[in-house]
Amino acid sequence: MEATGRGLYNKPTLPAGPRKRAPSTATPLLPAAPPPPSPSSLPLDSLLLHLTAAPAPAPVPRRAHPTPTPAQSFLSAAAQALVLDISSHPLPTLPAFLASRRDELLRSDIPSLLKALELSGHWEWALALIRWAGAEGAADAASLEMVVRALGREGQHDAVCDLLDEMPLPPGSRLDVRAYTTVLHALSRAGRYERALELFDELRRQGVAPTLVTYNVVLDVYGRMGRSWPRIVALLEEMRAAGVEPDDFTASTVIAACSRDGLVDEAVAFFEDLKARGHTPCVVTYNALLQVFGKAGNYTEALRVLKEMEQNGCKPDAVTYNELAGTYARAGFYEEAAKCLDTMTSKGLLPNAFTYNTVMTAYGNIGRVDEALALFDRMKKSGCVPNVNTYNLILGMLGKKSNFTVMLEMLEEMSRSGCTPNRVTWNTMLAVCGKRGLEEYVTRVFEGMKSCGVELCRDTYNTLISAYGRCGSRANAFKMYDEMTSSGFAPCLTTYNALLNVLSRQGDWSTAQSIISKMRTKGFKPNERSYSLLLQCYAKGGHISGIEAIEKEVYGGTVFPSWVILRTLVIANFKCRRLEGIEKAFQEVKARGYKPDLVIYNSMLSMYAKNGMYSKATETFKSIEQSGLSPDLITYNSLMDMYAKASESWEAEKILNQLKSSPQVKPDVVSYNTVINGFCKQGLIKEAQRILSEMIADGMAPCVITYHTLVGGYASLEMFSEAREVISYMIQHNLGPMELTYWRVIDAYCKARRYDDARDFLSEVSETDLYFDKNVLRTFAARVEDAQFGR
């Protein structure tokens, strides 16, 4: 007769009900599990409505009826009258007016007319006049030169580019170097880098000697293009050969180019060479170097630069502290980043929107959204006006927390303040949908962008690649990459990192390695995020040798051991259960002066717990409290798991009870399962039953693992009736017993030499579990035969 345990154990009563599935109107047999998040919980239509209904940017007022141009002494009386008539005429009908005065205009000195209009600030009328003259064949290089310089002073870069496209220089003519430099600058700002370099080559072919400003503009072009370090070096040599010495703008431009491409060593070498040549760095140059180290996560070098600045009498400005705040944030020093605000104020510097945005981003990166929102309120109260970037980052944080109500409120506030959503706002929505894994909604937002006429850019495609990657849609992610390149956008470092992010979720380290190789072939230097994502690929794919290769580069000095890279090494080694690797990375974090965050501590604690290193696990828990961090549910679950594995399930239950009464951290199903599993392994089935009863009473729905654990506990005590009863319950309620669940019962029957009962159990399961794999059934049957006949 089977041992039932009745009378010996206080077995919890499973929710009573008929054997057959209950109709939908009946009282549920188990506490209903919380419904999975529904896509409809994301109020996409409301969010899209606010984006599309946002006010359009206020048009720049045009001077339809301007103040007439004052008299100019270099003009004749007739010319002065003509200029007065032109400048008094409304712009919309000016072409028709010029056509009506054609003969008079063609007899006039058009460059003088343009000069008079330009001197009085009527650059739009000058632009209309030269276009008319160009169509009449009456515009020469001098006229074009004058208008180009006027447009440059007004910052009308697009107009300069359009004018040069409409009116190419006549053969044999050329502009002066100032006009050429203006055009180069305009082309750079318009992103037409290749055209700018063609013009620079043309300038030199014509024998026009570039000035320092010209060289600086071209260096800026190279920096914006990216992957141009050899060309930058060659141009610097050309400058010096021509007797043109770099100035502060040259220095900051070159170092900024290094920052964009992650060329830390090159930036330092250039900076030191400048000083060796007698150049005294200014605050702009130092700020550029701070940004290089900040992006690399090397806060120690950033602090050294700050110290050197102050020692050399170079007073830090607001940009300095902005860069310093960003550096602290990237190195995990979030509180130090926030203190930069107070430091600035104490030094008489007013934090600007960029400063607040940097610190709010730091809070957002560690999930401290409440602190970020409090800082947002402080920003507004201080009189600092939020810009579109401020709203975008707040929207992004709220989206990560699924706080859509506040997102809507923020969009409304954005609209009231006259801050128009831009591409980044739409990109933020794409990222939010991607974060939630809503592939269909990513596509809808993308279509909404296009229908609203939002111009797509490289950043949008990068965001789409990441969003589809988060949704697990590798095909769509790479489709966006192909669409991006076919649209004429060249991939950048962010693009390649977005692709690595897609691959890291699948553990496809082989393809990830090919992406890294392609990056290097294209002239990009992998940054800390690239290495971090590659490590994630290796960890997901279980490629230990790949992790070891990066460790060798990091600890050997080839790759700078930034906080991000070391943190990822901790996590990667934890996922691969490499105790030596995780300890080495953790020691390096502390040796470098970085502050471990809760993810690092939890990884260490869990690793020690799984390896039975209880004293080290306890020491790690104390370190969490001493560091000022608040243990979270993962921390406590790891501790409970440690006690359960050490046959100290009563200690695990103590932690569970503490969580149940805690106002901050509440237990989840894993917490209850851990304690139940601990008691089952100790053979204390009565206590396991009690925890299950409490779990149900507390409104926590048991899961498959809960019942699987209970089945194992019953089977180990040869309480087969109870084990089969739980399995029957699981089948009836679509809780899908696992193959291992059945195996534990079969194995227990065999160990008890009850082979006929094992066959009876298999026969019963094959009839009741419609999803039971017939091949597995044959495997189990063979196991029974082998056990019975000693095979």
C-alpha positions in Angstrom: 0.0 0.0 0.0 1.2 3.5 -0.8 2.3 5.8 1.9 -0.1 8.7 1.7 1.1 10.7 4.6 -2.4 11.4 5.7 -2.5 12.0 9.4 1.3 12.5 9.4 1.5 15.7 7.4 -0.7 18.7 7.3 -1.0 18.6 3.5 -2.5 21.8 2.0 -5.7 21.3 0.2 -5.3 22.1 -3.5 -8.2 24.2 -4.8 -11.1 21.8 -5.0 -12.8 21.2 -8.3 -14.0 18.6 -10.8 -11.5 16.5 -12.6 -12.6 17.9 -16.0 -11.8 21.4 -17.0 -14.2 23.9 -15.4 -16.4 26.1 -17.6 -15.3 29.6 -18.0 -18.0 30.9 -15.7 -17.0 28.7 -12.7 -14.9 29.8 -9.8 -11.2 29.4 -10.8 -9.5 26.4 -9.2 -6.2 28.4 -8.7 -5.7 32.0 -7.8 -5.6 33.6 -11.2 -2.1 34.5 -12.4 -1.6 38.1 -13.2 -2.4 38.7 -16.8 0.6 39.3 -19.1 1.1 42.9 -20.1 -1.2 43.6 -23.0 0.0 45.7 -25.9 -3.2 47.7 -25.5 -1.8 48.9 -22.1 0.5 51.1 -24.1 -1.7 54.1 -25.1 0.0 54.4 -28.4 -2.8 56.2 -30.2 -2.9 58.9 -27.5 0.8 59.4 -27.6 0.8 59.6 -31.4 -2.1 62.1 -31.2 0.0 64.3 -29.0 3.0 64.1 -31.2 1.1 64.8 -34.4 -1.0 67.6 -32.8 2.0 69.4 -31.5 2.3 72.9 -32.7 4.6 73.5 -35.7 7.6 75.6 -35.2 6.8 79.3 -35.4 8.0 80.5 -38.8 10.8 83.0 -38.8 9.2 86.4 -39.6 10.1 87.6 -43.0 10.4 91.3 -43.7 7.8 91.6 -46.4 7.9 95.4 -46.0 11.4 96.3 -44.8 13.0 99.5 -43.8 14.4 101.0 -47.1 18.2 100.9 -47.5 19.9 104.2 -46.5 21.9 106.1 -49.0 25.5 104.9 -49.6 28.3 107.3 -50.6 29.8 105.0 -53.1 26.6 104.9 -55.2 25.5 107.4 -57.8 22.2 109.2 -57.2 20.5 106.9 -59.8 21.9 103.8 -58.2 20.8 105.0 -54.7 17.3 105.4 -56.0 17.4 102.0 -57.6 18.6 100.3 -54.4 15.9 102.2 -52.5 13.2 100.9 -54.8 14.5 97.3 -54.5 14.8 97.3 -50.7 11.3 98.9 -50.4 9.7 96.2 -52.5 8.0 93.2 -50.8 10.0 89.9 -51.3 7.2 87.8 -52.7 6.8 90.0 -55.8 10.5 91.1 -56.0 11.4 88.9 -59.0 8.6 90.4 -61.1 9.8 93.9 -60.1 13.4 93.2 -61.1 12.2 91.9 -64.4 10.3 95.1 -65.0 13.5 97.1 -64.4 15.7 94.8 -66.5 17.3 97.3 -68.8 18.1 99.7 -65.9 19.6 96.9 -63.8 21.8 95.5 -66.6 23.3 99.0 -67.1 24.0 99.3 -63.4 27.0 98.1 -61.4 25.3 95.0 -59.9 28.2 94.3 -57.3 27.7 97.8 -55.9 24.0 97.3 -55.6 24.6 94.0 -53.8 27.1 95.7 -51.5 24.6 98.4 -50.6 21.9 95.8 -49.8 24.3 93.7 -47.8 25.6 96.6 -45.8 22.1 97.5 -44.6 21.2 93.9 -43.7 18.9 93.2 -46.7 20.6 89.9 -47.4 17.4 88.3 -48.7 16.9 91.1 -51.3 20.6 90.7 -52.2 20.0 87.0 -52.7 17.0 87.6 -54.9 19.0 90.1 -57.0 21.9 87.8 -57.6 19.6 85.0 -58.6 17.9 87.3 -61.1 21.3 88.5 -62.4 22.5 84.9 -62.7 19.5 84.0 -64.8 20.3 87.0 -67.0 24.0 86.0 -67.3 25.0 89.2 -65.5 26.5 87.8 -62.2 30.2 87.6 -61.9 32.6 86.1 -59.3 32.7 89.4 -57.4 28.9 89.5 -57.1 28.7 85.9 -56.0 31.5 86.4 -53.5 29.8 89.3 -51.9 26.5 87.5 -51.4 28.2 84.3 -50.2 29.9 86.2 -47.4 26.7 88.0 -46.5 24.8 84.7 -46.2 27.7 83.2 -44.2 27.5 86.0 -41.7 23.7 85.4 -41.4 24.3 81.7 -40.8 22.3 80.8 -43.9 24.3 77.7 -44.7 21.6 76.0 -46.8 21.1 79.1 -48.9 24.9 79.2 -49.6 24.8 75.6 -50.8 21.8 76.2 -53.0 23.3 79.3 -54.5 26.5 77.5 -55.5 24.4 74.7 -57.0 22.3 77.2 -59.0 25.2 79.4 -60.1 28.5 77.6 -60.6 31.5 79.8 -61.1 32.3 80.7 -64.7 35.3 79.0 -66.2 38.6 80.8 -65.2 37.0 82.7 -62.3 37.5 82.2 -58.7 36.4 83.5 -55.3 38.7 85.0 -52.7 39.8 82.8 -49.8 37.2 84.3 -47.4 34.3 83.4 -49.7 35.7 79.9 -50.3 36.0 79.4 -46.5 32.4 80.5 -46.0 31.2 78.0 -48.6 33.3 75.3 -47.1 31.7 76.0 -43.7 28.2 76.0 -45.2 28.8 72.7 -46.9 30.1 71.2 -43.7 27.1 72.3 -41.7 24.8 70.9 -44.4 26.6 67.5 -44.1 27.9 67.7 -47.7 31.4 66.6 -46.7 32.6 65.2 -50.0 31.5 68.3 -51.9 33.4 70.4 -49.3 36.6 68.4 -49.9 36.2 68.7 -53.6 35.9 72.5 -53.3 39.0 72.5 -51.0 41.0 70.6 -53.7 39.7 73.1 -56.3 40.7 76.0 -54.1 44.3 74.7 -53.9 44.4 73.9 -57.7 43.5 77.5 -58.4 46.5 78.7 -56.2 44.4 80.2 -53.5 46.3 79.9 -50.2 44.2 78.6 -47.4 44.1 80.6 -44.2 44.1 79.2 -40.7 40.3 79.5 -40.7 40.1 77.6 -43.9 42.3 74.7 -42.5 40.2 74.7 -39.3 37.0 74.3 -41.3 38.4 71.4 -43.3 39.7 69.7 -40.2 36.1 70.1 -38.8 34.8 68.4 -42.0 37.1 65.5 -41.5 36.0 65.2 -37.9 32.4 65.2 -38.8 32.9 62.6 -41.5 34.7 60.2 -39.1 37.4 57.7 -39.9 39.6 60.4 -41.1 42.5 60.4 -38.7 45.3 59.8 -41.4 43.8 62.7 -43.4 43.8 65.0 -40.4 47.4 64.2 -39.6 48.3 64.9 -43.3 46.5 68.2 -43.2 48.2 69.3 -40.0 51.5 68.6 -41.6 50.5 70.6 -44.7 49.5 73.6 -42.4 52.8 73.7 -40.7 54.7 73.3 -44.0 52.8 76.4 -45.2 53.8 78.3 -42.1 50.3 78.2 -40.6 50.5 77.2 -36.9 47.5 75.6 -35.2 45.5 77.7 -32.8 43.0 76.9 -30.0 40.2 76.2 -32.5 42.5 73.8 -34.4 43.4 71.9 -31.2 39.8 71.6 -30.0 38.6 70.5 -33.5 41.2 67.8 -33.8 40.6 66.5 -30.3 36.8 66.5 -30.9 37.4 64.4 -34.0 39.3 61.9 -31.9 36.4 61.8 -29.4 33.9 61.0 -32.1 36.0 58.0 -33.2 37.1 56.9 -29.8 40.8 57.6 -30.6 42.0 58.2 -27.0 45.7 57.6 -27.6 45.7 59.7 -30.7 44.1 62.6 -28.8 46.6 62.4 -26.0 49.6 62.3 -28.4 48.3 65.3 -30.3 47.7 67.3 -27.1 51.2 66.5 -25.7 52.8 67.4 -29.1 50.9 70.8 -29.0 52.4 71.6 -25.6 55.8 70.5 -26.7 55.6 73.0 -29.5 55.0 75.8 -27.1 51.2 75.9 -27.4 49.3 76.8 -24.2 46.0 75.0 -24.1 42.9 77.1 -23.4 39.7 76.0 -21.7 38.1 74.9 -25.0 41.0 72.6 -25.7 41.0 71.1 -22.2 37.2 70.6 -22.4 37.6 68.7 -25.7 40.2 66.4 -24.0 37.9 65.9 -21.0 35.2 64.7 -23.4 37.6 62.2 -25.0 38.3 60.6 -21.6 34.7 61.0 -20.5 33.4 59.0 -23.5 36.0 56.3 -22.8 34.8 56.1 -19.2 38.3 57.0 -17.9 37.3 59.3 -15.1 40.8 59.1 -13.4 42.4 60.7 -16.5 39.5 63.2 -16.8 40.2 64.3 -13.2 43.9 64.6 -14.0 43.0 66.9 -16.9 40.9 69.1 -14.6 43.7 69.3 -12.1 46.2 70.3 -14.9 43.8 73.0 -16.0 43.6 74.5 -12.6 47.3 74.3 -12.0 48.0 76.1 -15.3 45.6 78.9 -14.3 42.9 77.9 -16.8 39.6 78.5 -15.1 37.0 75.8 -15.7 33.8 77.0 -17.3 30.3 75.5 -17.5 31.2 73.2 -20.3 34.0 71.8 -18.1 31.6 70.8 -15.4 29.1 69.5 -17.9 31.8 67.1 -19.3 32.9 66.2 -15.8 29.3 65.3 -14.8 29.0 63.1 -17.9 32.3 61.4 -17.1 31.2 60.7 -13.5 27.9 59.3 -14.8 29.6 57.0 -17.3 32.0 55.7 -14.6 29.1 54.8 -12.2 29.5 57.8 -9.9 26.0 59.1 -10.0 26.0 61.1 -6.8 29.3 62.8 -7.8 27.7 63.7 -11.1 24.8 65.4 -9.2 27.2 67.2 -7.0 28.6 69.0 -10.1 25.5 71.1 -10.0 26.3 72.5 -6.6 30.0 72.9 -7.4 29.1 75.0 -10.4 26.7 77.2 -8.4 29.4 77.7 -5.7 31.8 78.9 -8.3 29.4 81.4 -9.7 28.5 79.3 -12.8 24.9 78.7 -13.7 24.1 75.1 -14.7 22.4 75.1 -18.1 20.0 72.7 -19.7 22.9 70.5 -20.9 24.1 70.1 -17.3 20.7 69.2 -15.9 20.2 66.8 -18.8 23.5 65.0 -18.1 22.7 64.4 -14.5 19.1 63.4 -15.2 20.4 60.9 -17.7 22.7 59.5 -15.0 19.8 59.0 -12.7 17.8 57.4 -15.5 20.6 54.9 -16.3 20.3 53.4 -12.8 16.5 53.5 -12.8 16.1 56.3 -10.3 13.4 58.0 -12.2 12.0 59.8 -9.2 15.3 61.6 -8.6 15.4 62.6 -12.2 11.9 64.0 -12.1 12.8 65.9 -8.9 15.8 67.4 -10.6 13.6 68.3 -13.6 11.4 70.3 -11.2 14.5 71.9 -9.6 15.7 72.8 -13.1 12.4 74.7 -13.9 12.3 76.4 -10.5 15.9 77.7 -11.0 14.8 79.4 -14.1 16.5 77.1 -16.5 14.2 76.4 -19.4 13.9 72.8 -20.5 14.7 72.2 -24.1 13.4 69.5 -26.4 16.3 67.2 -25.4 15.2 67.5 -21.7 11.7 66.4 -22.6 13.0 63.6 -24.8 15.2 62.1 -22.1 12.3 62.4 -19.5 10.0 60.7 -21.9 12.5 57.9 -22.5 12.8 57.3 -18.7 9.1 57.2 -18.2 8.7 54.9 -21.2 11.2 52.4 -19.6 9.1 52.4 -16.4 5.9 52.1 -18.5 4.6 55.3 -16.9 2.5 56.3 -19.8 0.1 58.5 -17.9 3.0 60.8 -16.9 4.3 60.5 -20.5 1.1 62.0 -21.8 1.3 64.8 -19.2 4.9 65.5 -20.3 3.9 65.7 -23.9 1.1 68.1 -22.9 3.6 70.3 -20.9 6.0 70.1 -23.9 3.2 71.4 -26.1 2.2 74.2 -23.7 5.8 75.4 -23.5 6.0 75.7 -27.3 8.7 73.0 -27.4 8.0 71.2 -30.7 8.7 67.4 -30.7 11.6 66.6 -33.1 13.1 63.5 -34.6 14.6 62.5 -31.3 11.1 62.6 -29.7 9.8 60.2 -32.3 13.0 58.1 -31.9 12.3 57.9 -28.2 8.8 56.5 -28.9 10.4 53.9 -31.2 12.8 53.0 -28.3 9.9 52.7 -25.8 8.0 50.3 -28.1 11.2 48.3 -28.7 11.9 48.1 -25.0 8.5 46.6 -24.4 9.0 44.1 -27.3 6.0 45.5 -29.3 7.2 44.9 -32.8 3.9 45.9 -34.4 3.9 49.2 -32.5 7.5 49.9 -33.6 6.3 49.6 -37.2 3.3 51.8 -36.5 5.4 54.6 -35.0 7.8 54.4 -37.9 4.9 54.8 -40.3 3.5 57.7 -38.2 6.9 59.4 -38.5 6.8 59.1 -42.3 3.2 60.2 -42.6 3.9 63.3 -40.5 6.7 64.2 -42.9 9.4 63.8 -40.2 12.7 63.6 -42.1 14.4 60.3 -41.4 18.1 60.4 -40.4 20.8 58.0 -39.5 19.9 58.2 -35.8 16.3 57.1 -36.6 17.6 54.1 -38.5 20.0 53.3 -35.6 17.0 53.5 -33.2 14.9 51.2 -35.5 17.7 48.6 -35.6 17.9 48.6 -31.8 14.1 48.6 -31.4 13.6 45.6 -33.7 16.5 43.9 -32.1 14.8 44.2 -28.7 11.7 42.8 -30.2 13.7 39.7 -31.3 13.2 40.6 -34.9 16.6 40.2 -36.4 15.3 40.2 -39.9 13.6 43.6 -39.5 16.7 45.0 -37.8 19.0 44.1 -40.6 16.3 45.2 -43.1 16.5 48.7 -41.5 20.3 48.5 -41.9 20.0 47.8 -45.6 17.3 50.5 -46.0 19.6 53.0 -44.2 22.6 52.3 -46.5 20.4 52.4 -49.6 19.1 55.8 -48.5 22.6 57.1 -48.6 23.4 57.1 -44.9 26.8 55.8 -44.0 26.9 53.5 -41.0 28.6 55.0 -37.9 29.9 53.5 -34.7 26.4 53.7 -33.2 25.0 51.7 -36.2 27.5 48.9 -35.7 26.8 48.9 -31.9 23.1 48.7 -32.7 23.7 45.6 -34.8 25.9 44.1 -32.1 23.0 44.7 -29.7 20.7 42.6 -31.9 23.2 39.8 -32.0 23.9 39.9 -28.3 20.3 38.9 -27.6 20.8 35.8 -29.7 24.3 34.9 -28.6 25.5 34.9 -32.2 29.1 35.7 -31.4 30.4 34.5 -34.8 28.4 37.2 -36.7 29.3 39.7 -33.9 33.0 39.1 -34.5 32.4 39.8 -38.2 30.7 43.1 -37.3 33.7 44.1 -35.2 36.0 43.2 -38.1 33.9 45.3 -40.5 34.0 48.2 -38.1 37.8 48.1 -38.0 38.0 47.8 -41.8 35.8 50.9 -42.2 38.2 52.8 -39.9 36.1 52.7 -36.7 37.7 51.8 -33.4 35.4 49.7 -31.1 34.5 51.6 -28.0 33.5 50.4 -24.5 29.9 49.7 -25.7 31.2 47.6 -28.6 33.3 45.5 -26.2 30.4 45.3 -23.7 28.0 44.0 -26.4 30.6 41.5 -27.7 31.0 40.2 -24.2 27.2 39.8 -23.9 27.3 37.8 -27.2 30.0 35.5 -25.8 28.1 35.0 -22.5 24.8 34.3 -24.2 26.4 31.9 -26.6 28.6 30.3 -24.0 31.8 31.1 -25.8 34.2 31.1 -22.9 37.3 31.5 -25.1 35.9 34.8 -26.5 35.4 36.2 -23.0 39.0 35.1 -22.1 40.3 36.9 -25.2 38.7 40.2 -24.2 39.9 39.7 -20.6 43.5 39.3 -22.0 43.1 42.6 -23.9 41.6 44.5 -20.9 44.0 43.2 -18.2 46.9 43.5 -20.6 46.3 47.2 -21.3 45.2 46.9 -24.9 41.7 47.9 -24.1 41.0 50.5 -21.4 39.3 48.8 -18.4 36.4 51.3 -18.1 33.6 50.8 -15.6 31.2 49.7 -18.3 33.6 47.0 -19.6 34.5 45.7 -16.2 30.9 45.6 -15.1 30.0 43.6 -18.2 32.9 41.2 -17.5 31.4 40.6 -14.1 28.0 39.8 -15.6 29.4 37.7 -18.5 31.5 35.6 -16.2 28.5 35.2 -13.9 26.3 34.0 -16.7 29.0 31.4 -17.7 29.5 30.4 -14.1 33.2 31.4 -14.1 34.1 32.0 -10.5 37.7 33.0 -11.2 36.7 35.3 -14.0 34.0 37.1 -12.0 36.3 37.6 -9.0 39.1 39.0 -11.2 36.7 41.5 -12.8 35.3 42.5 -9.4 38.7 43.0 -7.9 39.6 45.2 -10.9 36.5 47.3 -10.4 37.6 48.1 -6.8 41.3 48.5 -7.7 40.3 51.1 -10.3 38.4 53.1 -7.8 35.0 52.4 -9.4 31.9 52.1 -7.4 30.2 48.7 -7.9 26.5 49.0 -8.5 23.7 46.6 -7.3 23.9 44.5 -10.5 27.6 43.8 -9.8 27.0 43.0 -6.1 24.0 40.8 -6.9 26.1 38.8 -9.5 28.9 38.3 -6.9 26.4 37.3 -4.2 24.6 34.8 -6.5 27.9 33.3 -7.7 29.1 32.8 -4.2 25.7 31.3 -3.1 25.7 28.9 -6.0 29.2 27.7 -5.2 28.5 27.2 -1.5 30.8 30.1 -0.5 28.5 31.3 2.3 31.0 33.5 4.2 31.8 35.4 1.0 28.2 35.7 0.1 27.5 37.1 3.6 30.4 39.5 3.2 29.1 40.7 -0.1 25.6 41.3 1.4 27.2 43.5 4.1 29.2 45.4 1.4 25.9 46.3 -0.3 24.5 47.8 2.9 27.8 49.6 3.7 28.0 51.1 0.2 24.6 52.9 0.7 22.8 50.7 -1.8 19.4 49.2 -1.0 19.2 45.4 -1.6 16.5 44.5 -4.1 14.4 41.3 -4.6 17.3 39.7 -6.6 19.6 40.2 -3.6 17.1 38.6 -1.2 16.2 35.7 -3.6 19.9 34.9 -3.9 20.3 34.8 -0.1 17.2 32.6 0.2 18.6 30.3 -2.5 21.9 30.1 -0.6 20.2 29.1 2.7 18.0 26.6 0.9 20.9 24.9 -0.7 22.7 24.8 2.6 19.7 22.9 4.2 18.9 26.0 6.3 15.4 26.5 4.9 14.2 28.1 8.1 16.7 31.0 7.5 15.3 31.3 4.0 11.8 31.5 5.4 12.9 34.2 7.8 13.9 36.4 4.8 10.7 35.5 3.0 8.7 36.7 6.0 10.7 39.9 6.2 9.9 40.6 2.5 6.2 40.0 3.2 6.2 42.7 5.8 8.5 45.1 3.9 6.9 48.2 2.5 9.6 48.5 -0.2 10.5 45.0 -1.5 7.8 42.3 -1.9 8.4 38.6 -2.6 7.6 37.1 -6.0 6.9 33.6 -7.1 10.6 32.8 -7.2 10.9 33.7 -3.5 8.2 31.3 -2.5 9.5 28.6 -4.8 12.9 28.9 -3.4 11.7 28.2 0.2 9.4 25.4 -0.9 12.3 23.8 -2.8 14.5 24.1 0.3 12.1 22.3 2.5 11.4 19.6 -0.1 15.1 18.8 -0.4 15.3 18.5 3.4 12.4 16.1 3.4 10.3 18.6 5.3 7.2 18.2 3.1 4.9 19.5 5.8 6.7 22.8 5.8 6.8 22.9 2.0 3.0 22.4 2.1 2.6 25.2 4.6 4.6 27.7 2.5 2.4 26.7 -0.6 -0.7 27.4 1.5 0.6 30.8 2.5 1.6 31.5 -1.0 -2.0 31.0 -2.2 -3.4 32.9 0.7 -1.1 35.8 0.0 -2.5 36.0 -3.5 0.6 34.7 -5.3 -0.4 32.3 -8.0 1.8 29.1 -8.0 3.5 28.4 -11.3 4.7 25.2 -13.1 8.0 25.3 -11.1 6.0 25.4 -7.8 4.1 22.3 -8.5 7.1 20.6 -10.2 9.1 21.2 -6.9 6.2 19.8 -4.8 6.0 16.7 -7.0 9.7 16.1 -6.5 9.3 16.4 -2.8 6.4 13.9 -2.7 8.2 11.5 -4.9 11.4 11.6 -2.9 9.4 10.5 0.2 7.5 7.8 -1.8 4.2 9.8 -1.4 3.2 8.7 -4.9 -0.6 9.4 -4.5 0.1 13.0 -3.6 2.6 13.4 -6.5 0.2 11.9 -9.0 -2.6 14.1 -7.6 -0.5 17.3 -8.2 0.4 16.2 -11.7 -3.3 15.5 -12.5 -4.1 19.0 -11.2 -1.4 20.5 -13.4 -2.7 18.7 -16.5 -6.3 19.8 -15.8 -5.3 23.4 -15.5 -2.9 23.6 -18.4 0.1 24.0 -16.3 2.1 21.7 -18.5 4.2 19.3 -16.4 7.8 19.2 -17.7 9.6 16.1 -18.8 11.7 16.3 -15.7 8.5 16.3 -13.5 7.6 12.9 -14.9 11.1 11.7 -14.7 11.4 12.3 -11.0 8.2 10.2 -10.3 9.4 7.4 -12.6 12.9 7.4 -11.0 11.4 7.3 -7.5 9.2 4.3 -8.5 12.2 2.5 -9.8 14.3 3.2 -6.7 11.4 1.8 -4.7 11.3 -1.3 -7.0 7.7 -0.6 -7.8 7.9 -1.2 -11.6 4.3 -2.1 -12.2 3.2 1.1 -10.5 5.6 3.0 -12.7 4.1 1.5 -15.9 0.6 2.2 -14.6 1.6 5.8 -14.0 3.0 6.1 -17.6 -0.2 4.6 -19.0 -2.3 7.1 -17.0 -0.2 10.1 -18.1 -0.3 9.1 -21.8 -4.1 9.2 -21.6 -4.5 12.4 -19.6 -1.7 14.6 -20.9 -2.5 15.3 -24.6 0.8 17.0 -25.0 2.9 14.1 -23.7 5.6 13.3 -26.2 5.4 9.6 -27.4 9.1 9.4 -27.9 9.6 10.5 -24.3 7.1 7.8 -23.2 9.2 5.1 -24.9 12.3 6.5 -23.2 10.6 6.3 -19.8 9.3 2.8 -20.4 12.9 1.7 -21.3 14.1 3.2 -18.1 11.7 1.1 -16.1 12.7 -2.1 -18.0 16.4 -1.4 -17.5 15.9 -0.8 -13.8 13.8 -3.9 -13.3 16.0 -6.3 -15.2 19.4 -4.7 -14.1 20.4 -3.6 -17.6 
